[in-house]
Each structure stands twice: as structure tokens, then as C-alpha cells.
Amino acid sequence: PVELALAPPEGKIGLLDQLVTVADAAECLFRGTRLPDMFMCQAWLDAAAFSRVVESPHPFRGSDRMTGVVKIEGAVHLDVRLDARSVIGAAGKLVVRGSGGAKWSMPADTTSQDWRKVMLRFKGDTLKYSFEPSGDNRDGLWGFAITVTAGKVKGEKKRRLVALATGGAAVEAAIRDNARWRREADEKLVEWVNEHAGEVGVESTSVLPSQLQLSRKDFEYQYQQLDFASLASLQLRFSVLRLFNAQLRRCIELLDFSSTDLTHSLAYKLRALRHLIFSDVKAHMLEAAIEMTWASRETAPQARVALDNMRAMHSREVGDTDPSTSQCLFAQAFRQLSKEPATLYRAKFDRKDRLFHVDYTGEEGMDWGGLFRDAITRMVEDCFSSYFHLCIPCPNAARAEGETNKDKFVPNPKQTSPMSLEMFEFLGKLIGISMRHKLYLVFEFPAIIWKQLVGQTVAERDFEDIDDSTAQSIRVIRDCVAEGIDNADKFAASFPDMFLTIPGADGKPVELVPGGSAVPLTWESREEWCRLAMRYRLHEFDRQVAAIRRGVHAVVPERAVKMCTWGAFERHVCGDPNIDVDVLMSHTTYHGYSKGDRACRMFFDVMREMTNDERSGFVKFAWGRSRLPKGSSWDKPFKLTKKNGGDDQLPLAHTCFFQVELPAYTNKEVMKKRLLTAINFSGGAFL
């Protein structure tokens, strides 16, 4: 039986005790065993002490009549929210009555109703409900689920004690229900809270279980893995994860993440549980790790980089794609910066908002950060281009087939020379710079690469997502018996002229065994061929990724990177590809214009009409980077400045100051045309 216990108030728990609590909970979550009773009591109280869930069976039957009373002592009022899946149609009637006489009935037609936007409020601490099926529910309608939450509560501590004293059976049921949850559902629940907290601008651990609301479309398209759970089960599991994350956040700076390879260590278990850790909790840990590892600007080297656009253009025009001879900006910068110590990249920006000084040979420009941002953005773009083959388009992109990753690149597996591996390490340093300094540069890697950078295991699905054609060929041979190909003769007839080779990421055949290009694939060797082919393709980029990883860890602490899931790491490095016009508007200041001026209103209307790629191009034109900062990372506003001139004038950008001079055009059509011209032909000034 559960041992009922009320946890001490947050301020009364020492850091060491919190660390022990986190370690105990992590051990249980890691092994899939029963969580400590005090932990489960607290999670249950957070979910149920001041709220109740009432729900019908799903789907309900004609005999599922329900009546009852919900009473939360001390509540000034009760708020009622419906689960987004709730639908009873004409097959039933749900009525809720408050103690003050207020009454609400669920309408029969709710197909277009978004219950997340509906909250009912009843005065007092008591309400009654009744549900009367009017038929046998032949359509299998889901039924209903409501969350009743206390508004203001008098005597909160006493209420928690009373709830706990009478809740033994409920806590036992909660423990049993908690054991049903699997990784796929947990990942989706964490995904939901990350998105919700980001949308409303709060910490994820401040989201209450009663606020867990998903739409009908959410369950159908994005969160199908959660549809198995009742509303009470969803809220309880969220309460468990919320409590674990809240306790982890309070003591995360005490944890040693340098021992993630030791299976007995807490760091190892937390790394295995990273899919349960909310993104802002990881961000808090990452920020703490970065804050502790800044290099002194005074002792860091003062680097200066000279880049030649004419040489880069000539190299591109003559088709010099070989990393050893290319003169693209990445290659030029690599030759000047690769030997600099890592302290250069871990130092804070200088007073001119840059990590190193950039000069463009034969071009005028004062580098107050704009030249630096432009240069580092273009270095990264070089690595994911058709004119520089350090990285190559993944097979789906090269062949324009498959459903995923048609715009992604992978490290070129043929680039294994010492210089090429140093270039990959330099690319890793750029990833680290983007993460540490919140530049949000765009590294067009697929999941199979990001996973290896954070130490996650890659699987067959990751390979399928970059090379659909080859993955299908492996499946066909592996499953040939199911298709009636069940002997050597049929196999030889179905798969002629095949050998012990497999197409690599560049489309060229790779021998799976020595001399494999001369060894025919046979019925007897088919299983070994499948095994060797999959092993090769999953580990095809190991040497290149190891070099990139070394570069990342030179700039960002390894212990912090290892705690990220691949998706979280990509977001920390690359930011959000979506350019939110409302966010940009909220960080805009006006010079020569006022916010309500016609030209300013037209500007934001035009921005909304643009595609996201065009908006990204505008940010690059205005600031030398293609993505907006996240949340609190805005260190300067966007400056919209009035420019003299008429419809024949182009906007002018000052990338050092995130500033655009915009004429007062006569209409939106002219403004959009001039903006797109400036975006596509780079009319900015580096000042």
C-alpha cells in the first residue's frame, strides 16, 4: 500500500535533499519501476487537490448514466473546461449546475467547437452534473471529459492535507495508471508542454495539469500517441513530469554531467531520460554550462580575417568544388582561423558586436558586427551548397525523391584527408559559435547527423529518411520470402546482376566485403548483405561526424550537449525557421516614423504577404543573419527608419544595427516589389 506523505514546502527543502529526490525519481523512471510514494503523493496532489476530472467511458454506451457532485472545499468559484475530444451529439445529454443556480448543457452539434477556448465559471465550491444517454451510441461517439478546477482557495495547506488523508485509493490508482505510459507518449506530452509554454511565454513547469488542453485535430494529426489516455491520466502523467522537471531545475547546477558514460551515474540516467526533460529546463542547464565556460576577452586572441569575394566568385564560376583548392569564403576563413585556440570562440563579442574582425578585400565597410554576421552566415551557406563538396546533398535531395529531407545535406564520406577532417572540425566550431552566441545559423543537416552529434543512437528509420530508394531496395531483399521468392532460382531471376556492394550517400557503389564488386549477391548471402548494407549506411559518416563533434565541444561544453535531444540541439543551434511577423513587430522601434504611420502598417502587411523564405531573406538583408532571436535572446530591436525619396528608391540596410531605411512608398505593390528587389540583390550597407 502507498505511504501517504505530504512533501515539505519548497523553501524548506535543502539543495542536497532535492538532489536526493531527483536521483531517486530518475532511478525509477530510468528502470521503469514504481516512483517513491512521497513523489507520487505530491504529483497526485498537484493534479487533483484543487481539481477534479469527471468523464464518461470512451466511447459511452446507452447504459452509462452518470450523476454526481464535485465539491472542493474553500473554493470561491469553480472553473470547468472540456476535453477537446468531447462529443456526445444527439446520443446523450450533459448538464452541469452550480450551487448558485447557474446551469449549462452541452450542445448536440459540437463538430466545429474548439473546447480549448471555452471556460465555464460557477460561483461557490460545489457543482452537480448529470449525463443521460438517449440511445445506444451506434456511432461510437467519444463522450465527454471535464476538468473542474478551484479558483481562489481558502486554507490551501489544510485542503492539501485533507485531500491526501482521503486519497489513498486514488493515489494507488494513479501509481498503477502511471506505469502504463511508454516513451512515445511521454515524448509527445513533453512536445506539447514545450510548444504551449513557448506560445504563452511562461516556464514549462508553471503550466498546471488542469491547463492541459489539446484540440480534436491535435489528437488526430500531431498527438495520436496520447489518444489512448483519459483526461485524468493525461493530467496525472503531466503532473509527474512537471514535478520531476521542477525539482531537477532547482538543483541542476549541482549535477556533474561529465560522467554520462558511466552506467551507474546519475548523469548517465538523466541523459537516457532527456526525452522527459522540458526544453526550457535543458536551456537553463545549457546556459549555466555556457556561463561557466566563457573565456576572457582580454586574454583571447584578437583575430582578423580577410575575405576576398572576387576569389570566391571565380572559384565558383570555374567549378572548383574540391575542399583542398576551393576559394569559397568558408575555405578562406578556415585557412586563417583553424589554428586559433578555442578561447577565441568562447570569448564574448567585443564592443563592436563581433567575435573577430572581418575585412572584404577591395571593398569598403566598417565592421560594427554587420560584416562579421554576413561573413559567418555565408561561410555556413558555403558548406550546404552545390559549389563546395565538403558536404553533399543527401540522396533524397540529389534524386528529388522520397518524402523527407529533400533540402538537407550530409558530410561527404569521401572527404577523409587530414585537411578535410580539420575542415569538419572547423564546421563544428561554427555550430558551437552559433549555439553559444545565439546567432542561429542554418546548418542543413538531417536527423541522422544531429543525433550522432548529441550521442543518440541512429536507427534504420533515420537512414530511410535520407535515402528512400536504397532503403526500399534493402527491404525488398530482406522481405523477399513474403513475396514468394523463396529459393535460389527465384532469387537469381528476381535480382540479377547484383553484387556485395551498396550505393553510398554519393550514389557510388561501396564494397561491403573486400572484392565485393565481383561477388554476386545470392540467396544464401542475402541476409548478410542486408546486415552489412545497413551497418555501413548507418555508420557511413562516423569519421566526419566525430570531427564535427570535436569542434562543437571545443566551443560548447560536452556535458551540456549530451543532455540535449537531437531536436532540441538543432533548435538551440539553428533557431526557429519561422519568421513571426508579430514577434518582429513587437521588437521594432521607429525613427522618423510612428508606429501607426501608413508606411509602417503597409510594411508589416507586406511582410505577412511574403513567403517565409522571403521573410528570412529580409532578415538576412537587414541583419546579416536569416533567423530571428528566440524569446529573451533579443539584444537589439529592429529599427525601421524613414528614408527620403519616392517609389524609384530601394530600401537601405545597415546590418550592424539591424536597421532598414524605408521610403514612404505610395502603395503596397510598389513597396513589396522594392523590398524583394533589395532582398534578392543585397542592397545593404555594412556599417
C-alpha positions in Angstrom: 0.0 0.0 0.0 1.0 3.6 -0.6 2.5 5.5 2.3 0.7 8.8 2.3 3.0 11.8 3.0 2.9 15.5 2.3 6.2 16.9 0.9 7.7 19.9 2.8 7.2 23.3 1.3 9.6 24.2 -1.5 11.5 26.7 0.6 12.1 24.2 3.4 13.9 21.7 1.3 17.7 21.9 1.1 19.6 21.5 -2.1 21.1 18.2 -1.0 17.7 16.8 -0.2 16.4 18.0 -3.6 19.3 16.3 -5.3 18.5 13.0 -3.5 14.8 13.3 -4.6 15.9 13.9 -8.2 18.3 10.9 -8.1 15.6 8.6 -6.6 13.0 9.7 -9.2 15.5 9.4 -12.1 16.4 5.9 -11.0 12.8 4.8 -11.0 12.0 6.5 -14.3 15.1 5.0 -15.9 14.3 1.5 -14.7 10.5 1.8 -15.2 9.8 0.9 -11.5 7.4 2.5 -9.0 8.2 6.1 -8.1 8.7 7.0 -4.4 5.4 7.3 -2.6 6.1 10.9 -1.4 6.8 11.9 -5.0 3.6 10.3 -6.3 1.6 11.8 -3.5 2.9 15.3 -4.4 2.3 14.7 -8.1 -1.3 13.5 -7.4 -2.0 16.5 -5.2 -0.7 18.9 -7.8 -3.1 17.3 -10.3 -6.1 16.6 -8.0 -6.0 18.6 -4.8 -7.7 21.6 -6.3 -9.2 20.0 -9.4 -11.4 17.0 -10.4 -11.8 15.2 -13.6 -15.2 13.8 -14.5 -15.5 11.7 -17.6 -17.7 9.2 -19.3 -16.5 5.9 -20.7 -14.9 6.3 -24.2 -17.0 5.6 -26.2 -20.1 5.6 -23.9 -22.9 3.1 -24.0 -26.6 3.6 -23.6 -26.4 2.3 -20.0 -23.7 4.8 -18.9 -25.9 7.1 -16.9 -23.9 9.4 -14.6 -24.8 11.8 -11.8 -22.6 13.3 -9.1 -21.4 16.2 -7.1 -18.0 17.9 -7.2 -17.1 19.8 -4.1 -13.7 21.5 -3.5 -13.9 23.0 0.0 -12.7 26.5 0.3 -13.1 27.4 -3.4 -14.6 30.8 -4.1 -15.5 29.6 -7.6 -15.1 26.6 -9.8 -13.9 26.7 -13.4 -15.0 24.0 -15.9 -13.1 23.1 -19.1 -14.0 20.3 -21.5 -11.5 17.9 -23.1 -11.2 18.8 -26.8 -12.3 15.2 -27.8 -15.7 15.7 -26.1 -18.6 14.9 -28.3 -22.0 13.3 -27.4 -24.2 14.5 -30.4 -27.8 13.6 -30.0 -27.0 10.4 -28.2 -26.8 11.9 -24.8 -27.3 15.0 -22.6 -24.8 16.5 -20.2 -25.9 19.1 -17.7 -23.7 21.0 -15.2 -25.3 23.1 -12.4 -23.6 25.4 -10.0 -24.6 26.0 -6.3 -25.7 29.5 -7.2 -28.3 28.2 -9.7 -26.3 28.6 -12.9 -26.8 25.8 -15.5 -25.1 24.7 -18.6 -26.0 22.0 -21.1 -23.6 20.6 -23.7 -25.0 21.3 -27.2 -25.7 18.4 -29.6 -23.7 19.8 -32.5 -20.1 20.3 -31.4 -18.3 19.3 -34.6 -16.8 22.9 -35.1 -16.4 23.7 -31.4 -12.9 24.2 -30.1 -13.3 23.4 -26.4 -9.9 24.9 -25.6 -11.4 28.3 -26.0 -14.4 27.6 -23.6 -14.3 28.0 -19.9 -17.3 27.9 -17.7 -17.3 29.6 -14.2 -19.7 28.7 -11.4 -19.7 30.6 -8.0 -19.2 28.6 -4.9 -17.3 25.4 -4.1 -19.9 22.8 -5.3 -21.5 21.8 -8.6 -23.7 18.9 -9.8 -23.5 17.1 -13.0 -25.7 14.6 -14.8 -25.2 12.6 -18.0 -28.1 10.8 -19.6 -27.6 8.7 -22.8 -30.6 8.9 -25.0 -29.7 5.9 -27.2 -27.2 3.2 -27.7 -24.5 5.4 -29.3 -24.3 3.4 -32.6 -21.8 6.0 -34.0 -19.3 5.2 -31.2 -19.1 8.9 -30.1 -16.3 9.6 -27.7 -18.4 11.0 -24.8 -17.2 13.8 -22.5 -14.5 14.7 -20.0 -14.5 17.8 -17.9 -11.9 19.3 -15.5 -13.3 21.2 -12.6 -10.7 23.5 -11.0 -10.9 25.6 -7.9 -10.4 29.3 -8.5 -9.4 31.1 -5.3 -8.9 28.7 -2.4 -9.1 29.5 1.3 -6.8 27.4 3.5 -4.7 25.8 0.8 -2.4 23.8 3.0 -5.3 22.4 5.0 -7.0 21.5 1.8 -4.0 19.5 0.6 -3.8 17.6 3.9 -7.5 16.8 3.7 -7.2 15.6 0.1 -4.2 13.5 1.0 -5.8 11.9 4.0 -8.8 10.7 2.0 -6.9 10.0 -1.2 -5.1 6.7 -0.6 -7.1 4.7 -3.1 -6.8 7.4 -5.7 -3.0 7.6 -5.3 -2.8 3.8 -5.6 -4.8 4.1 -8.8 -2.6 6.9 -10.0 0.5 4.8 -9.4 -1.0 1.9 -11.5 -2.0 4.3 -14.3 1.4 5.9 -14.3 3.0 2.5 -15.1 1.1 2.3 -18.4 3.0 5.2 -20.0 5.5 4.5 -22.7 8.3 6.6 -24.3 6.4 7.5 -27.4 3.5 9.0 -25.4 5.9 10.8 -23.0 7.8 12.4 -25.9 4.5 13.8 -27.3 3.4 15.0 -23.9 6.7 16.9 -23.5 6.4 18.2 -27.0 3.0 19.6 -26.1 4.2 21.4 -23.0 7.2 22.8 -24.8 5.0 24.3 -27.5 2.4 25.5 -25.1 4.8 27.2 -22.8 6.6 28.8 -25.7 3.3 30.1 -27.1 2.0 31.7 -23.9 5.5 32.8 -22.8 5.8 31.0 -19.5 8.1 28.5 -17.9 7.0 25.0 -18.7 7.0 24.0 -15.0 4.5 26.7 -14.3 1.9 25.2 -16.6 -0.8 23.5 -14.5 -2.1 20.0 -15.2 -5.6 21.4 -15.5 -4.4 23.6 -18.3 -3.5 20.6 -20.5 -5.8 21.2 -23.5 -5.4 19.6 -27.0 -7.8 20.2 -29.9 -9.5 17.4 -31.7 -7.2 17.9 -34.7 -4.2 17.7 -32.3 -5.2 14.2 -31.2 -5.9 13.2 -34.8 -2.8 14.6 -36.5 0.0 15.6 -34.1 -0.6 13.8 -30.9 -2.1 10.5 -31.9 0.1 8.7 -29.3 -1.8 10.4 -26.5 -5.3 9.4 -27.6 -5.2 6.2 -25.6 -5.2 8.1 -22.3 -8.1 9.5 -20.4 -8.1 13.2 -19.4 -7.3 12.2 -15.8 -4.4 10.0 -17.0 -3.0 12.8 -19.1 -3.1 15.3 -16.3 -1.5 12.9 -13.8 1.3 11.9 -16.1 1.9 15.6 -16.9 2.0 16.3 -13.2 4.6 13.6 -12.7 6.9 15.0 -15.4 6.2 18.6 -14.3 7.3 17.7 -10.7 10.4 15.9 -11.9 11.4 18.8 -14.1 10.7 21.4 -11.3 12.9 19.5 -8.9 15.6 19.0 -11.5 15.7 22.7 -12.4 16.3 23.7 -8.8 19.4 21.6 -8.4 20.7 21.2 -11.9 23.7 23.3 -11.3 24.9 20.8 -8.7 25.0 18.0 -11.2 28.1 16.6 -12.8 27.4 15.7 -16.4 31.0 14.8 -17.2 30.3 11.1 -16.4 27.5 10.3 -18.8 29.3 7.2 -20.0 29.3 5.6 -16.5 26.2 3.5 -16.3 25.8 3.8 -12.6 26.0 7.6 -12.6 23.0 10.0 -12.3 24.3 11.8 -15.4 24.0 8.6 -17.4 20.4 8.1 -16.3 19.4 11.7 -16.9 21.0 11.5 -20.4 18.8 8.4 -21.0 15.8 10.4 -19.7 16.5 13.5 -21.7 13.2 13.0 -23.7 11.4 13.6 -20.4 13.1 16.9 -19.7 11.3 20.1 -20.7 13.2 22.3 -23.3 13.5 25.3 -21.0 14.9 23.2 -18.2 17.6 21.9 -20.6 18.1 25.5 -21.8 18.6 26.6 -18.2 21.2 23.8 -17.8 22.9 24.8 -21.1 23.0 28.5 -20.2 24.6 27.6 -16.8 27.2 25.4 -18.5 28.0 28.2 -21.1 28.1 30.9 -18.4 30.8 28.9 -16.5 33.0 28.5 -19.6 33.3 32.0 -21.1 36.9 32.8 -22.0 38.3 36.2 -21.1 38.0 38.8 -23.9 41.3 40.3 -22.6 43.2 37.1 -22.9 41.5 35.7 -26.1 43.4 36.3 -29.4 42.4 39.3 -31.5 41.8 37.6 -34.8 41.4 39.4 -38.1 40.1 37.7 -41.3 40.5 39.0 -44.8 37.9 37.6 -47.2 38.0 38.0 -51.0 34.6 38.0 -52.7 36.2 38.1 -56.2 38.3 34.9 -55.5 35.2 33.2 -54.1 33.2 34.1 -57.2 35.9 32.9 -59.5 36.3 29.6 -57.7 32.6 29.1 -58.0 32.5 30.0 -61.7 35.3 27.6 -62.6 33.6 24.8 -60.7 36.3 24.3 -58.1 34.3 22.2 -55.6 37.3 20.4 -54.0 37.7 21.5 -50.4 41.5 21.4 -50.7 41.6 24.0 -53.5 38.2 25.9 -53.2 38.4 29.6 -52.5 34.8 29.9 -51.2 34.5 32.1 -48.0 34.4 29.0 -45.7 37.7 27.7 -47.1 39.3 31.2 -46.9 38.2 31.6 -43.3 39.3 28.1 -42.4 42.8 28.7 -43.6 43.1 31.8 -41.4 41.2 30.7 -38.3 41.6 26.9 -38.0 44.7 27.1 -35.9 43.4 29.8 -33.5 42.8 28.5 -29.9 39.3 27.6 -28.8 39.3 30.6 -26.4 38.7 32.8 -29.4 35.3 31.2 -30.0 34.4 31.1 -26.3 35.1 34.8 -25.7 32.2 37.2 -25.6 31.7 39.6 -28.5 33.8 42.7 -28.4 32.4 46.3 -28.1 31.7 46.2 -31.9 29.5 43.1 -31.5 31.8 40.6 -33.2 33.9 37.6 -32.4 36.7 38.5 -34.9 37.3 41.4 -37.3 36.3 40.9 -41.0 37.7 42.8 -44.0 36.4 42.3 -47.5 39.4 42.7 -49.9 39.0 45.7 -52.2 35.6 46.7 -50.6 34.7 49.5 -48.2 33.0 48.7 -45.0 33.3 49.4 -41.3 32.8 46.2 -39.2 30.5 47.1 -36.3 29.2 43.5 -36.4 27.5 43.6 -39.7 30.5 42.3 -41.7 31.1 39.6 -39.1 27.5 38.3 -39.2 27.4 38.5 -43.0 30.7 36.6 -43.3 29.9 33.8 -40.8 26.4 33.3 -42.4 28.0 33.0 -45.8 30.6 30.6 -44.5 27.9 28.3 -43.3 25.9 28.7 -46.5 29.0 27.6 -48.5 29.0 24.2 -46.6 25.5 23.5 -47.8 25.8 24.4 -51.4 26.4 22.8 -54.8 29.7 24.6 -55.3 31.6 23.2 -52.3 31.7 19.5 -51.7 32.7 19.2 -48.0 29.0 18.3 -47.6 26.8 16.8 -50.3 23.0 16.7 -50.8 21.5 13.6 -49.1 20.3 11.0 -51.6 16.7 12.1 -51.4 17.7 15.6 -52.2 20.1 14.6 -55.0 17.4 12.4 -56.7 14.4 14.6 -55.7 12.6 11.6 -54.3 11.3 10.4 -51.0 9.1 12.3 -48.6 11.7 13.8 -46.3 15.0 15.8 -46.3 14.8 17.0 -49.9 16.7 20.1 -48.8 19.3 18.5 -46.5 23.0 17.8 -46.8 25.2 15.1 -45.2 29.0 15.1 -44.7 30.8 13.9 -47.8 32.0 10.4 -46.8 34.8 10.6 -49.4 36.4 13.6 -47.6 38.7 11.7 -45.2 42.1 13.5 -45.7 43.6 15.2 -42.6 42.8 18.6 -44.0 39.2 17.7 -44.8 38.7 16.4 -41.2 40.1 19.7 -39.9 37.6 21.4 -42.1 34.8 19.3 -40.5 36.2 20.3 -37.1 36.0 23.9 -38.1 32.4 23.4 -39.2 31.8 22.0 -35.7 33.2 25.2 -34.2 30.8 27.3 -36.3 28.0 25.1 -34.8 29.3 25.9 -31.4 29.6 29.6 -32.1 26.0 29.7 -33.4 24.9 28.0 -30.2 27.0 29.9 -27.6 26.4 33.3 -29.2 22.8 32.7 -30.3 23.5 33.5 -33.9 21.0 30.8 -35.1 22.9 30.0 -38.3 21.3 27.5 -40.6 23.1 24.1 -40.7 21.1 21.9 -43.2 21.7 18.5 -41.6 19.1 15.7 -41.3 18.3 13.9 -38.0 20.8 11.2 -38.7 23.6 13.7 -38.3 22.2 15.7 -35.4 21.5 12.5 -33.4 25.2 11.5 -33.7 26.4 14.9 -32.6 24.5 14.6 -29.3 25.2 10.9 -28.8 21.8 9.5 -29.7 21.6 6.1 -31.3 20.7 6.2 -35.0 18.2 3.7 -36.4 17.1 2.3 -39.7 14.4 4.9 -39.9 17.0 7.7 -39.8 18.7 6.1 -42.9 15.4 5.7 -44.6 14.6 9.4 -44.2 17.7 10.4 -46.2 17.8 7.6 -48.8 14.3 6.2 -49.5 15.4 4.4 -52.7 18.2 2.4 -51.2 16.3 1.7 -48.0 13.5 0.3 -50.1 15.9 -2.0 -52.0 17.2 -3.4 -48.7 13.6 -4.0 -47.5 12.7 -5.8 -50.8 15.5 -8.2 -50.5 15.1 -8.7 -46.7 11.3 -9.5 -47.1 11.6 -11.4 -50.4 10.2 -14.6 -48.9 6.9 -12.9 -48.1 6.7 -12.0 -51.8 7.0 -15.7 -52.8 10.8 -15.5 -53.6 11.7 -18.5 -51.5 14.6 -20.3 -53.3 17.8 -19.7 -55.0 16.4 -19.9 -58.6 13.6 -17.4 -57.9 16.1 -15.1 -56.2 18.6 -15.2 -59.1 15.8 -14.4 -61.5 14.4 -11.6 -59.4 17.7 -9.9 -58.5 20.1 -10.4 -61.4 23.4 -8.5 -61.7 23.6 -7.6 -58.0 26.8 -7.8 -56.1 28.0 -7.4 -52.5 28.0 -3.6 -52.8 25.6 -0.9 -51.7 25.2 2.7 -53.1 26.8 5.2 -50.8 25.4 8.6 -49.9 27.1 10.0 -53.1 25.3 7.3 -55.2 28.6 5.4 -56.0 28.8 1.7 -55.1 30.7 0.7 -52.0 32.1 -2.8 -51.4 30.7 -4.4 -48.3 33.4 -7.1 -48.3 36.9 -7.0 -49.9 36.4 -7.6 -53.6 32.6 -7.3 -53.1 32.1 -5.7 -56.6 33.0 -9.1 -58.1 31.0 -11.3 -55.7 27.4 -11.9 -56.8 24.5 -11.5 -54.3 22.9 -14.9 -53.8 20.0 -16.5 -52.0 22.4 -17.7 -49.3 24.2 -14.4 -48.8 21.1 -12.1 -48.9 20.7 -11.8 -45.1 24.3 -11.0 -44.5 24.2 -8.5 -47.4 21.2 -6.7 -45.7 23.0 -6.6 -42.4 26.3 -5.3 -43.8 24.5 -2.8 -46.1 22.5 -1.3 -43.1 25.6 -1.2 -40.9 27.6 0.6 -43.5 24.9 3.2 -44.2 24.2 3.9 -40.5 27.9 4.5 -39.8 28.9 6.0 -43.2 29.6 9.4 -41.7 31.3 8.4 -38.4 34.7 9.9 -39.1 33.3 13.2 -40.4 30.7 13.5 -37.5 33.4 12.7 -34.9 35.4 15.7 -36.3 32.4 18.0 -36.3 31.7 16.8 -32.7 35.2 17.7 -31.6 34.7 21.2 -33.0 31.4 21.7 -31.2 32.8 20.5 -27.9 35.7 23.0 -28.2 33.2 25.8 -28.0 30.2 24.4 -26.0 30.7 22.1 -23.0 30.2 18.4 -23.9 28.2 17.8 -20.8 25.6 20.2 -21.9 25.4 19.0 -25.5 24.9 15.4 -24.3 21.8 16.4 -22.3 20.0 17.6 -25.5 17.8 15.5 -27.7 18.8 16.0 -31.3 15.8 18.2 -32.0 16.5 20.5 -29.0 20.1 20.7 -30.0 19.2 21.7 -33.6 16.8 24.4 -32.3 19.5 25.8 -29.9 21.9 25.9 -32.8 19.6 27.0 -35.7 16.7 28.7 -34.0 13.2 28.7 -35.4 13.0 28.8 -39.2 9.6 30.5 -39.0 9.8 34.3 -39.2 6.9 35.5 -37.0 5.9 39.0 -38.1 4.1 39.7 -34.8 7.3 39.0 -32.9 9.3 41.2 -35.3 6.7 44.0 -34.8 6.9 43.7 -31.0 10.7 44.3 -31.2 10.5 47.2 -33.7 11.5 50.8 -32.9 10.6 53.7 -35.3 12.9 56.6 -36.4 11.3 59.3 -38.5 8.1 57.2 -38.5 5.5 56.5 -35.9 4.1 53.0 -35.3 0.7 54.0 -36.7 2.0 55.7 -39.9 0.7 54.3 -43.2 4.1 53.3 -44.4 4.7 51.2 -41.3 1.4 49.5 -41.5 2.0 48.7 -45.1 5.4 47.3 -44.3 4.1 44.7 -41.9 1.2 43.9 -44.2 3.7 43.2 -47.0 5.8 41.1 -44.6 2.8 38.9 -43.9 2.1 38.5 -47.6 5.6 37.2 -48.2 6.6 33.6 -48.0 8.6 32.5 -45.0 11.7 32.2 -47.3 11.2 35.8 -48.4 10.8 37.0 -44.8 14.0 35.0 -43.9 15.7 36.8 -46.8 14.6 40.2 -45.5 16.1 39.4 -42.0 19.3 38.5 -43.7 19.2 41.7 -45.8 18.6 43.7 -42.7 20.9 42.0 -40.2 23.2 39.6 -41.9 21.5 36.5 -40.4 18.4 34.7 -41.6 16.6 33.9 -38.4 15.2 35.9 -35.5 16.4 35.5 -31.9 14.4 33.3 -29.6 12.5 34.6 -26.6 14.7 36.7 -24.3 17.7 36.4 -26.7 16.8 39.8 -28.4 19.8 42.0 -27.7 18.8 44.8 -30.1 15.5 45.9 -31.7 14.7 46.1 -35.4 15.0 49.8 -36.4 12.6 51.0 -39.1 13.8 54.3 -40.3 12.3 56.8 -42.7 14.2 57.4 -45.9 13.8 60.3 -48.2 12.9 59.5 -51.8 10.0 58.2 -53.9 8.9 55.0 -55.5 12.1 54.7 -57.5 14.2 54.3 -54.4 15.3 50.9 -52.9 15.4 50.3 -49.1 18.8 50.6 -47.5 20.0 48.2 -44.7 22.6 48.8 -42.0 23.3 45.2 -40.9 25.4 46.2 -38.0 22.4 47.9 -36.3 19.5 45.7 -37.6 18.2 48.8 -39.3 16.4 49.4 -42.6 15.8 52.8 -44.2 12.4 52.6 -45.9 10.9 55.2 -48.2 7.2 56.1 -47.8 6.0 54.2 -50.9 2.7 55.1 -52.5 1.2 51.6 -52.2 1.8 48.0 -51.0 2.6 46.7 -54.5 5.4 49.1 -55.0 6.7 48.5 -51.5 6.7 44.7 -51.9 8.5 44.9 -55.3 11.2 47.2 -53.9 11.7 45.1 -50.8 12.0 41.9 -52.8 14.5 43.6 -55.2 16.6 44.6 -52.2 16.4 41.2 -50.6 17.4 39.3 -53.8 20.1 41.7 -54.9 21.5 42.6 -51.5 21.4 46.4 -51.4 22.5 46.6 -47.8 25.4 48.6 -46.4 27.8 47.2 -43.9 28.1 50.0 -41.3 
